Amino acid sequence: MNIIIPMAGMGKRMRPHTLTTAKPLIPVAGKPIVQRLVEDIIATSNEKVEEIAFIIGPSFGKEVEAHLCSVAETLGAKGKICYQEQALGTAHAILCASEQLNGNVFIAFADTLFDAKFSIDKDKDAIVWTQKVEDPSAFGVVKLNARNEIEAFVEKPKDFVSDLAIIGVYYFKDGALLKKELQRLIDNNIMLKGEYQLTDAMDHMLQNGVKFYTDQVMEWLDCGNKDATVYTNQRILAIKQNKEKLVAASAKTEHSVIIAPCFIGEDVVIRNSVVGPYVSLEKGAVIEDSRIVNSIVGAGTIVKNASFANSMLGKNVTYSEKPKDLSIGDFSTQI
C-alpha cells in the first residue's frame, strides 16, 4: 500500500505561525502534525506501506523535504517528495503523486488528526472515513443506502441528508483507476469554484459502479487555525499520556510544578513556574516565574513573568510581562 499526504496549502488561517513554518510541520504534543498523522495510520493499520508521497509546495525547502523523507524511512517506507506548483484543488494535488497512484492507496490530508483504528478491508473498492457531527451543513457528507454503501456525496447540505462528515481520509483499492478519474477532471476542465475536486472524481466513480463504504473514527481533530490546534494539542496529550514518553530526561525543573499531561521537550528549563495541564514546550524552551495552561510554546522560546492560556508561541520568541503596580481597595473584584 502507498500513502499519499497532500500538504501544499499555504495555511493562511494559521498565520503568523505559517509564515516561517509549513502548517503540517507545526508541532502538536511534541511532533509535527504530519508526522503524527503518518505514524498513527501505520500504527493502527495492518497494511505494509511501501511509499509515502508528501505533496508540498515548491517553496517548502530542502530541510523540510529531508525531514519528511526521514519520517517515512523511520517508519519503514520510502519517502517521495511531489510538488504542487499551483493550488488547483484536492484532485489536482493528489494527481501530483501520479507515480504512487497504483495498487492499494491510502490518502490523508495533513491538517487532520484523529483517534482511530484503521481496519482496511481489501475487498472493498473504496472507503471514506467519516465522523458524526451536530451541524452537517458546514461539511461535505456521505449519504448511505440500506446496505450501508455510500450512494451520494453531498457538499454542505442545506437540508439534512446525513450527519456523517467526510474528514479527509480515504482508501482506494485501485489507485490506477483513481488516477484515471482524476486525469479525466483535468482533461475535461471539470472544476468547482476554480478547483479540481476529489469528490467530483469519486462521484463519477460511484455512478460507474465503484462501491464506496464508510468507516468512522472515534475522534476527529482539526488543525486548521490556532484555537483548533491548541485544542488538538490538548486531546493528543490526553490520548498519548500513557502511550508515549512525554517528558524528556534532559528537561530541568527548579521550584516548579508540572500538571500532567504535558509534553516537555529536550533541554527545556522551567524555573519557579507552574506548567499545565495540556501544555507542550518544544526543545530548548525556557519558562521562568510563569503560569501556563493549555498552550503550545515553540523551540527556543523564552517566557518570563507571564501568565497565559489557550495560546501558541512560535520558535525563538522572547515574551515577558511587566510586573504590575497595583492599588486596589477593600471588597474589590478584578476580572
N, C-alpha and C positions, 0 to 999 in steps of 0.2 A: 504493500500500500504506500502511496505517496501522500504527503500532507502539503497543502498549499495555504499560505498565510498572506492574504492581501493586507498591506500596511503602508501604502504610499500616500495616505492622506496627510494634509498639512496640519491637522489638529488645531484648527483656529479657535474652537471653543475652549481649548486648554491653554491658550496664551495667558500670561507670558512664558509659561513653562516650556512650551513647544518652540519658542524662538531659538533655543540652543540645543534642545533635546527632542528627537523624534518621539511622538506620543507613545508608540508601543515600547519605547525604551525607558519610560518613566517608571521608577521603582514602586512596587506595591509589596509591602511586608518583606522588603529586602531583596526582591528580584524584579527585573524588568517585566512589564506586563506580558510581552510576547514570550519571554522565557517561561513564565508560569503557565501560559496558555499551552505551549507545546509540551511541557513536562506533564501537565495534567492529562492531555489527550493520550500520550504514550503510556503513562502510568495506569490509566483506567481502561485501556483497550488491550485486547489480547493479540492485536494485529502486529506483524513485523513491519516496521516502517523503513523503506529503502531510501527515499529522498524527502527532504523538507525544502520547499521552494518559498523563499521570502520575497514578496513583490514590493519593492521600495521605490522611492523617488530617486532620481539620479544625483540629487544634492545631499543625500544622507552621509556620504563619505566612506572612505576605506576602513576607518576604525569601526564604524557601525557594521559594515559588511563582514569584517573579520570576526566581530563579536557574535553575530548571528550564525555564522558558519561554525564557530566553536560550540555554540549551544547545540546545534544539530549533531556534531561529532560526539559531544559528551553523551548524547542520548542514543548513540549507535547508528546514526543515519548520516547520509551525505547532505551537506548544506549547499543550496543553489541560490544564487542571487539573481533576481529578474527585475527589470526596470519597467516602470510605467511612466513614460515620458509626459503624458497628458492625463489629467483627471477626467476620464470619459466614462466613468461608471463601473459598477461591480463586475459586469460581464467582461468588459474590456480589461479590467485588472486581472481577472482570473486567466484570461486568454494570454496574458503576458508570460505565463508559465506553461506555454503550449507543450513543451517537451515532457513535462510531468503529467500531462493530461492523458494518461494511459492506464489501463487496468483499474484497480480499486483506487479511488481518490477521496480524500477527506479534506474539506475546505472549512477554515475557521477565520473569521475576520478578527483582527488583532486589537479591537477596542472592547472585546467581550471576554469576561472570565465567568466561570460557573463552577458549581459543585455538582458533579455528575459521575456516573459510571457508564462508559460507552461500551455497550454490548452490540457489536455490529453483526447483523445477520447478512452474510454474503449473498444469500439467495434473493435478497430484496434488491430491486432495481435502484432505489434511491431512498434516503432517509433525511428528513428535515427536522432538526431539533427545535422544540418549542417550550414555552412556559405559559401557564395561565396568568392572565393579567386582569386587573379590575376594569381598566379602560382600554379596550381593544382599538378604539378609534384613532389612537396615536401610533399604531403599529401595522405592519403587514401581518396578516393572519392566514391560517390554513383552515379550510372547511372540509370536514370528513364525511364520508358516506357510511352506510350501515355496516360495512366491512372494515371500518377504521382505516380505509385508504383515503388519501388526500384527493378530493375531487375538484378543488379550486384554490387558487392563491388570490387573496383579496387585499389590496393595499389601502390601509387606513379607512376601514368601512364606516360610513356614516350611520348605517343601521346595523344592528347586531347580526352577525353571521357566525361568529366564533370568538372565543376568548383565548385561543391558542396563538400566541405571538411568535413569529419567526425570530430567532435570536442571532442568526448569522453563522450557524454551524450546519454542515451538510456532508452527506456521504453519497457517492455515486459509484455504482458497480462498474459502469463502463465509461471510463474517463475519455476515451476516444469519441464516444457519442456526444458527450457533453461538449467537447472541443468543437465538433461539427456544428452543434446547435449555437454555440457562442459565435462562431465564424459566420453563421447564417445571419445573425443580427448585424454584424459589421458589413457584410456584403450587400445586405438589403437596406442598410441605413435605418434599422428599426430602433428608434430611440424614444425615451420618455424624458421630457424636460432637459433635452440636450445630452442625455447619457444613455449608454447601453446597459440594460438591467438584467441581472441574473434571473429574476422572476419571470421575465418575458421568455427567456430560453426554457426555463422549467415548465412554463405554461404550454409552450409548443410541444415539448416532450410529453407532457401529460395528455394532450389532445391526440398524440400519435401512439398511444398505447403503453408508454412507460408508467409503471406503477410506483407511486410515491407513498411513503409511510411517514408517520411522525413518531418521535420519541421525546420524552420530557426530561428536562434537567431538574434537579432538586432546588437549585437556586441560580438565578441569572444575575450577574454583576456587571454593571456598565462602568466604563472608564472614559466617558465622553466629555466630562467637564470636571472642574475642581471638586465640587461637592460630591459628585458621584464617585470620583476616585478616592476621596477621603473615606467615604462610606465603604467602598470596596476594600480598602486597606483594613478597615475595622473588621469586616466579615472574614477576610482571608486570615487575619491574625487569630480570630476566634476558631476558624476551621483547622488551622495548621498548628495550633499551640501544643498539641500533644503528638504531632506527627513530624515536626521539624525542630531543629535546634535554632532557636530564635535569638539567643544572647551569645555573642562571640566571647571566646575566652580572653581575648586581648582587650576587651572593654574594661574601663576603670570607673568605679564609683566611689565618691567620698562624701560621707554625711548626706546620703541621698536615698530616696525610696523609688523603686520601680514597681508600678502596679501592673501586673500581667493582665492580658497578654500584650507584649511589646516586642518589636524587633530592635535589637541593639547591635549595630554592625561593628566591624573590626576597628580597633583603635578609637572608639568613641570614649569621650571623657564626660562624666556627669558629676558636678560638684554642687553641694548644698541645694539640691533640687528635688522636685517630685515629678516623675515622668510616668504617664499612663493614667488609665488604660488606653489601649489602641493607639499607640504611638510607634512610628518607625523612624529610627535615627540611622542614617546611612554612614558609611565608612568615614571616620575622622571627624565626625561632628563633635562639637564641644558645647555643653549645656552648663551654665553657671547661674546659681541664685534664681532659678526659674521654676515655673509650674506649667507643664504642657500636657494637654489631653487631646486624644483623637486627632492626631496630626501626622504629617509626613515632613521630615526635615532632611534635606539633601546632604550629600557628601561634602565634607569640609566646611560646613556651615557653623558659625559661632553665634550662640544665643546667650545673652546676659540680661539679668534683671527683668525678665519678661514673664508674662502670663497670657497664654492664648489656647484656644481650642478650635477644632474644625478648620485647620489651616494647612497650607502647603508652602514650604520654603524650599527654594531651589538649591543648587550646588553653590558652594563658596559664598554664601550670603553672610553678612555680619549684621545682626539685629539686636538692639538693646533698647530698653525703655528707661527714660529718665526717672529717678526717684521723685515721688510726689511730695509736695509741701502742703499739708492739709490742715484745715481748721474747721472742724465740724461740731456743731453744738449738740447738746443732750437731746435724746429721743429722735434723732435724725435717721433717715433711711436713704442710702445712696444706691442706685441701681445702674 
